[in-house]
Amino acid sequence: MKKSIIISIIILLSMESVFAQQKESIVSIPFIERVLNGLASDEMRGRHAFTADAEKAADYIAHEFQDIGLKPFTDNSYKQNFIMNKVSRIHESILLNKKALSKEDFLIIGNKKDLSWNQTSAIKISRIGKSDDFAKKFRSFVNSNEDIIVEIDPVFASYITRFNKIYGKDNVIPNRVEEGPSKVFIVCESLPKNYQIHYQSSITPFTLSNVIGYIPGKTKPHEYVIFSGHYDHIGILEAVDQDSIANGADDDASGITAVISLAKYYKNQNNNARTLIFAAFTAEEVGMYGSKYFSNNINADCVIAMINIEMIGKDSKFGPNTLYITGYDRSDLGALMQKNLKGSTFTFHADPYKVQNLFYRSDNAVLAALGVPAHTFSTSQIDKDNYYHTVKDEISTLNIENIKSSIEAIAIGAKGIVDGSQTPSRVEKLQD
Ligand SMILES: [Zn+2]
């Protein structure tokens, strides 16, 4: 008994030191800081997808991929370009009983060029009331296929103000040319009999770019493992303490830093059986358009796993040396990776924010729906992070050690997936 305890202690100790050795070569703090500083600096001006600022960030990442020696994914370019329509607002106003409503108190979403509705237009009217689940109802209205006016109970006024800052700028973009339904959200007790809604916009084509590089698999080149994050953020906001740049250091410069660090690590290892694809997606913040384009242009059946990394800049609610995985139980990817971390103190957890439906809210969503074990790895305390989507999401608020340990855990955890010895189970496909 005693002997076996001693033996297991020796085994544990030696595993601990093996783990420490493995960690050594993965990534350094100065490397993380350099990349983070590059992506989340004020020069990048918040990396909004429909600006030259995002292009600058894309160039930065392409340059890193080139330095590492990744192969360009598309036509000898790291940039996977696609065209979408950029909608710029020219005018929007709402009159209730002939009185103009403050811009903070309404939100118009859709891709109509012109919209002019009033009480005679016979538009369906619905409501998000005090006791409703705001997020759930809001999402269902946004996704519905009909024109609709939604009264928003004043208790939710701050949500509309916040969404206005994100979607209300000149960039709500549809992914089709023909006009779709419009949704008008109005903060009010109830819509008066007399109302007028006006909206006018211009639609222009705009090129967006994902940045993608890969390392060909040595023995299983047609089996892909994807490491991804999104490089775009929300750009310029209203100034707070004279700062108007939403740097997006945690969201998601931290994830892209991990993707670049992993690319460098695996390139140095140079022993991947499977093909490793490193993807920095654009336009996540405005509707996940980058990952949608990428996912719809790759054979999902060849994708063995997707490890999407989103916001790893601060300790998770489980404490240091932990990550949570969205949709943890939908495949055994998390369990396999945990196995490979035996001997370390690092643990992977199931997503603790089930009600937020995070599994389908990030760039893993499209491939997951197609059956790929595609999960998002995060440490974000999304329910109480006051810096989320504000100008305060800066490098100075991050814990660099947390980023380092997260990268190490993913690198070691994915070992068997990369060397071809482990294959995670598939996720149940979503019917459409
Ligand atoms: Zn994000």
Boltz pocket constraint, residues with backbone or C-beta under 6 A from the ligand:
constraints:
  - pocket:
      binder: B
      contacts: [[A, 230], [A, 232], [A, 251], [A, 252], [A, 284], [A, 310], [A, 311]]
      max_distance: 6.0
